[in-house]
Amino acid sequence: MNISLRQLRAFLGVAASGNFTRTAQRLHLSQAGLSATIRELESQLNTRLFERTTRAVVLTEAGRVFLPAAELVERELSAAAARLRDMGRQEGAALRLAFTPLMAANVVPETMRRFLADHPQVEVEIIAGGPLEIQQLVESGEGDAAFGAFFSKVSGLVRKALVSSGLLAVYAPGRYAPTPSAKGRKDTTWEILRDQPYVALTEDSPIYQLAEEALFKHQVNVGRRIAVQHLDTALGMVEQGFGIAVIPEFSHSACARYAVEHRVISPAVTFDFSYVMRAGAPPPDTLTEFAQVFKAVMATRA
């Protein structure tokens, strides 16, 4: 028998959520990959662990017997792995950092180039995911820090602000007429979205929340909505004329890769782009230095 930690986490995730799709997203797996992992575990145990119906996924009797043992083993292995990772982090030899996809694609490569030039001995692992996903990685101890827009305070995490940002309206050239807030200025108002098709981020995005509050405050009703998960997807949809998107001002450098135009939206809605890490222990010097390099690279894109 050769049961892996990966299989145990897959089993425990499905047992807790009763849903393969949500568990696959949380574990950064495809649904097919998660299903294959569960089948491997069931094959090794020579028993079915889940009953799958059209409405739910529930543990079989064998699954319920296996659950407490799986929880114990996973907890002990994870704790041991965390202790070993902490030993390496205290020495500054390894960093496991998580970013939202747009930052991972547009800011991280240059940051890595600069950081590793001064710290060639440090191993850096980069993970990309949504704000909630990457924050949970830090909460669970699987990541040293997560970089993104985090609005809600989480017990056990410390937040360090890096840069303040506003919001941009992004649109295809010639499709929508910007509404300058004052003659000669290169910004626009929330009126640009009135009755226009809107390429919106999903509801769990902090940017979505900010935009919704501003639209409500200024009594602007948008037209058809298309929801997308990532900012790069939004920019691609805007380029093809599907509507206007709202993105963070610090992300404007990503617009250069698409045939789009953008303007700062006034009245300004500002927020902090930050990184979060676990409380209770001083961060390794390498994390602090990486964050400073990341901040400097963001400044060059402003």
Summary of the structure (lengths in Angstrom):
residues: 302
radius of gyration: 22.3
end to end distance: 54.5
largest distance: 73.5
contacts: 927
relative contact order: 0.14
helix: 47%
strand: 22%
